[in-house]
Amino acid sequence: MGTDGKLFSACILAVVSIVISACTEPESNREAFSTQSPRNWAQESMLRAQQQASYLSDRTIKPIATDSATRNPWYSNHLGYTWFTNSSLGLNGIPYVLLRAVIALYPEIWAGKGSLGNLGLGPHPADYDPASGTLLPAEQRRPLPYGLVTAQDPSVPEDQRTDNVFFSCSACHSGRVYVNGRVRRYIGAPNTEIEAQAYAELLYRTGKALLSSDQATPGQTQVNPAEASKIAAFLENKLLTDPVWFYGGRTAAARTANIERARIQVARLLASLDHALETLIESAAKTELMYLRLASNLSYNDKDGQPAPGIFGPRPGRMDAFGIAAGLVALHAKRESFLTRLPDDHPFFEGLDYLSGEAKYQAAGQRLFETAAQWLPRDPAPSDISALWFLRDHIYANWDASQSAEARVIASGASAVGDPSKVNVPIHEAMNPFIDDLPPPPYPFSVDLALAEQGKPLFEQACASACHFAQNPKVYDTGTDMNRARQISPTARLGLLELTRETCERYIESGGSDWCQPKRGSRTADNEAYFITPRADKAGYKANVLHGTWAQAPYLHNGSVPTLWHLLRPDQRPTTFIRGNIKYDESWVGFVWDKAPALDEYGPGDSVHAAEYDTRLRGNANQGHTYGQQWSDDQVRAVIEYMKTL
């Protein structure tokens, strides 16, 4: 959720493509289009686009739920939008000029161009010519793809701070669709192309490449002097021969200013290059522990003859966020400062009453680490990225309803960043009100409103009133793949909530507000806000209100069903299909799924990232949620036509 600050005017092209939607559940006070005076869909879409643009540009300062009685109001929708797109989730990313250097120097690792090795982030909307819709020349584009931003760590002395690259909220929660010959970006939509875990792999492989040749033992951090010299020489030469390469700039004035910025950043990096490279190597060691020594051995392995997906992917638009995050608990288990924050009666100290002080913390941490194989997930559970529209209609967060709405943002930031001391906590506060009221985009293609009217009562009776209504507190086992619902064990849950609590406490201790702290009257009650106790045999998935459902393909929590037609005709679901296309299948309503995009499908220089989805892999099953079988094909078409309008 991110830092750049000049995005609004540049994103106008995207804004007019993002629109407000009507909700169909009886409890909502938002009216469906059919209750308005008759219009064609083009007019309806334009009206909703105008309403959405007004939401994103609204600078009205207003109080929000986390403001205390004595706090001056500070939030506006426009501020939330700006932070959503431009502010970094964490402060501990890789230095920007170092990232540019290793991409250039290690092509065998960082294959691909335009999107950091085709990671599915895509160019910035401002990088497209507004007249033609094609990408601008490379030197005029932003140096980072959309969703990657820079931030400086305020805990570092000001004259030593580097621009550190990390994700913003928009990296995962803004999607692209190819509409009328142009790439459109939709705020709040799931990014159906992103490979976040593949980015972790690229950094991991780079860290390994930087090690001294005699450093084969995991955890060692000595930098190979030859690699450090190679990076330093590259940066110095680039600064001398092509200083615009670092930051670019649309105008001559911007390029001049950015050249000076590059000089400063390169100088700061070179002054502490060994430290920066050691940090990258240490990060690689942590990735090796979490991904390869834990997750890969415990979850991402073949079982009972069924193959597992790859630990790093490919999986466009999906990630095993909670499965990997659980490894953070093992990672922090031996960090004494993590355990010293816990009360003496915490379950992590059970049976250690005979110890005190440092001895108790060491014993508890060692036990937690050594028993990781017992409490970490045993099954892979890559899941789709969620949409973020009108989230005030949802009591709980995540596919399995494992968090309260109040804790969803800070918990997400804590798990994404991994280090409680480096989470960019202030920007997270604005995200809750922003996504609570963020309207979804309208379907950008044609709609047969007469046919939609025929589908509306079928949908409302079988879908909206039965499960997909606002404030539904239930979770359901509808026969879908249950790996995600059963992923978090009681121990992993305790560790993750304590890391989230520490993130909040550190912020409060530094003088920040207590907005991120649940206030339910007791530590136990607050725990339930951070992470709800696992439901065991009553596990399941929540039924989301289907705002903007057209943009959330593929369907089900694990994205195993490519289109709405396949969702409502389960016997026709394909065993394999392509994920990552941004061209749309208007007939069956979903992204094109039966062929991979060509390299220049979306225009010269644009990024393309797609991969096959195989439902036979563990965690990828496409069974379940068989509703709609009672309808005829004509009725299914009518329901789908109506769902386009949600």
C-alpha positions, -999 to +999 in steps of 0.1 A: +000+000+000+030+030-016+053+066-021+057+087-052+030+113-048+024+126-083+002+099-096-033+113-097-031+134-128-010+107-145-037+081-137-067+099-151-068+074-180-072+047-154-097+066-133-122+070-161-121+033-166-129+026-129-165+029-119-191+026-092-213-004-091-247-013-075-251-040-050-279-065-053-283-079-018-315-069+000-296-055+030-278-029+009-290+007+004-273+008-030-298+004-058-293-018-088-293-002-123-327-016-130-343+006-104-330+037-122-346+053-153-339+031-183-305+037-199-283+017-222-252+002-208-228+027-223-246+055-205-247+035-173-210+028-175-202+064-181-223+075-151-206+050-128-172+060-141-180+096-132-190+086-097-158+066-093-137+094-105-154+117-080-146+092-052-109+090-060-105+127-064-125+137-033-102+158-011-128+164+016-112+159+050-134+138+072-131+118+105-127+080+103-133+052+127-098+051+141-097+088+150-099+096+187-122+123+200-092+147+203-076+139+170-079+164+141-095+148+110-069+142+083-083+115+060-097+121+025-105+096-003-078+112-025-052+107+002-062+071+006-059+067-032-025+083-033-011+062-006-027+031-021-008+036-053+023+055-043+033+044-008+056+015+001+043-012+024+078-015+039+110+005+044+134-024+040+134-030+003+165-034-019+182-001-027+169+011-061+202+017-078+214-017-066+183-033-080+189-017-114+225-028-113+219-065-105+191-067-132+217-055-157+246-076-144+228-109-139+207-115-170+208-152-164+187-145-132+167-114-142+154-126-176+130-104-194+125-067-198+099-040-190+084-056-159+114-068-139+117-101-156+080-103-166+067-104-131+033-093-142+034-058-127+029-040-160+039-005-170+026+026-152-006+041-168+014+073-174+038+054-196+011+051-223+006+078-249-029+092-241-036+098-278-026+064-292-026+042-262+008+028-270+038+028-247+060+059-248+097+056-257+116+037-230+136+068-218+103+086-211+088+059-190+090+055-153+120+034-143+099+010-121+067-009-132+034+000-116+032-013-081+069-010-072+077+022-054+106+036-034+108+048+002+136+059+025+140+044+060+137+073+085+157+053+111+188+057+090+207+090+092+194+114+066+226+117+046+228+079+043+193+071+032+188+051+000+157+048-022+145+013-012+122-006-036+091-024-022+056-031-032+026-007-028-009-019-023-016-014-059+010-040-070-014-068-060-047-049-059-049-032-093-057-052-124-053-047-162-079-054-189-074-049-226-104-028-238-110-015-273-073-018-282-060-002-250-047-015-217-068-002-189-059-004-152-086-008-125-079+002-089-090-024-064-091-052-089-069-083-083-037-082-104-042-114-124-007-113-138+016-107-108+042-132-096+051-119-062+068-151-051+088-152-082+102-118-072+114-134-040+131-161-060+150-135-081+163-117-050+172-151-035+191-162-065+209-128-067+219-130-030+233-165-036+253-152-066+269-125-044+284-150-019+321-158-018+328-190-037+338-208-005+305-199+013+284-229+008+269-230+043+234-214+046+234-183+068+269-170+059+270-135+045+305-128+033+304-110+000+325-121-029+349-092-035+349-097-072+311-094-074+311-062-052+338-047-075+318-056-106+287-038-092+306-007-081+323-004-115+291-008-133+274+020-112+303+043-116+305+038-153+267+043-158+268+075-138+296+088-160+283+077-194+245+075-191+233+092-159+197+095-172+195+057-172+189+056-135+157+076-131+149+090-166+124+118-168+096+130-190+111+165-195+146+180-197+141+196-163+130+163-147+160+145-162+184+171-149+169+168-114+170+130-116+206+130-126+215+147-094+193+123-075+212+094-091+245+109-081+234+111-045+219+076-044+249+060-061+273+077-037+253+066-007+252+030-019+289+028-027+297+042+007+281+012+023+281-013-006+293-043+014+266-037+040+239-035+013+251-067-003+254-085+030+218-075+037+207-089+004+226-122+012+209-123+046+175-119+029+184-147+006+192-169+036+158-161+051+141-169+018+160-202+017+148-211+052+111-201+046+107-214+011+131-242+006+139-257+040+104-253+054+076-247+029+090-268+001+098-298+023+066-297+043+039-284+018+053-282-017+060-319-022+042-347-040+018-366-019-002-398-025+008-397-062-004-361-067+023-336-078+027-303-061+031-269-077+064-251-077+073-233-045+081-200-064+055-205-092+047-199-119+013-188-106+001-155-122-023-136-099-019-161-070+002-165-040+004-187-009+005-156+014-004-173+046+015-205+040+047-186+034+040-160+062+037-188+087+074-194+081+080-159+095+071-173+129+100-198+127+122-171+113+115-148+143+114-176+169+151-171+179+148-133+180+147-127+218+131-093+214+101-110+198+096-132+228+103-106+255+071-088+245+049-117+254+032-121+288+046-148+312+015-169+307+017-170+269+014-205+253+049-202+239+062-204+274+042-234+285+062-259+306+091-234+310+081-220+344+113-233+359+133-208+337+134-170+338+147-142+318+170-148+289+171-186+295+133-188+292+133-168+260+160-189+244+144-222+254+110-210+240+125-198+208+145-229+203+115-251+209+093-231+186+119-233+158+126-270+163+090-280+163+082-260+131+075-292+111+047-299+135+028-266+132+036-252+098+012-259+069+014-294+054-004-286+021+002-260-006-026-234-008-019-208-035-049-185-036-062-157-058-055-121-048-088-106-035-106-076-049-110-046-026-144-031-034-170-020-009-154-040+018-176-025+045-200-052+033-177-079+047-174-087+084-142-107+080-111-106+058-094-132+037-109-161+018-113-182+050-126-152+071-095-156+094-093-119+104-116-092+115-120-062+092-103-039+117-071-059+116-069-069+080-047-041+068-020-040+095-018-078+095-013-078+057+014-052+060+032-071+088+032-104+069+042-088+036+072-068+051+083-096+075+101-072+099+078-055+125+103-026+128+102-019+090+064-018+083+053+016+069+025+017+095+011+052+090+000+047+054-019+015+064-044+035+085-059+052+054-064+019+037-093+007+058-116+036+050-104+037+014-113+001+006-145+001+027-161+025+003-141+020-029-166+013-057-159-014-083-154-008-120-182-014-145-181-041-170-163-024-199-180-042-228-216-044-240-245-057-218-279-068-230-300-051-203-332-070-213-314-103-209-299-091-176-333-083-163-343-120-169-313-132-150-317-108-120-344-127-101-326-160-106-294-146-092-311-128-063-329-159-052-302-185-057-271-164-050-275-130-034-301-139-008-288-174-001-251-167+005-236-136-012-252-109+009-237-081+030-224-089+065-228-126+061-209-141+091-209-177+078-182-198+062-190-227+039-176-260+028-190-262-007-168-290-019-140-268-031-103-274-024-099-270+014-062-265+016-064-228+022-092-230+047-072-255+069-038-239+064-032-220+097-025-240+128-031-227+163+007-222+168+011-204+134-019-182+142-004-172+176+030-164+160+015-143+132-008-124+155+021-116+178+042-103+150+013-081+139+008-069+175+046-061+177+043-041+145+016-020+161+033-017+195+066-005+179+047+022+161+029+033+192+062+033+212+077+056+185+050+081+191+024+069+166-014+066+172-029+034+185-052+030+154-037-004+147-045-019+181-078-037+185-097-024+216-119-053+226-112-052+263-087-080+267-056-095+251-076-127+243-104-107+226-078-086+206-062-119+195-095-128+178-094-096+159-058-101+146-064-138+137-095-158+145-089-192+161-087-219+134-121-236+129-107-271+124-135-294+110-158-264+107-134-246+083-146-231+051-147-200+029-167-168+032-192-159+005-182-125-007-206-099-019-201-101-057-191-065-064-173-062-098-173-100-101-166-097-139-131-085-130-123-112-105-119-141-130-107-168-126-131-179-099-132-198-066-106-190-039-078-207-058-087-193-092-093-227-106-123-219-128-116-196-157-150-180-165-185-175-151-198-200-176-175-227-163-185-217-127-221-223-134-215-253-157-191-274-135-191-304-158-174-282-185-145-269-163-112-275-181-084-295-165-058-270-177-061-234-189-040-203-193-039-176-166-024-142-171-042-130-202-057-095-200-078-099-231-114-108-222-138-136-232-170-116-235-191-147-243-183-167-212-172-138-190-136-142-179-102-136-193-091-155-224-082-189-211-077-212-240-045-198-255-014-179-243-009-143-254+016-136-281+047-116-271+034-084-287-003-091-279-008-059-260+015-036-280+052-033-286+072-032-254+043-041-231+049-069-206+033-102-210+030-128-182+009-159-185+012-195-175-007-228-175-029-236-146-031-273-139-061-284-117-044-317-110-017-302-088-021-301-050-042-271-040-054-264-075-085-285-075-115-271-094-143-291-078-172-278-057-195-248-058-218-266-082-246-241-080-264-233-113-267-269-125-305-265-120-306-238-147-309-243-184-282-229-207-304-200-215-310-192-178-272-194-172-266-169-200-292-146-184-277-149-150-242-142-164-255-112-182-269-098-150-236-106-131-218-083-156-237-054-141-228-060-104 
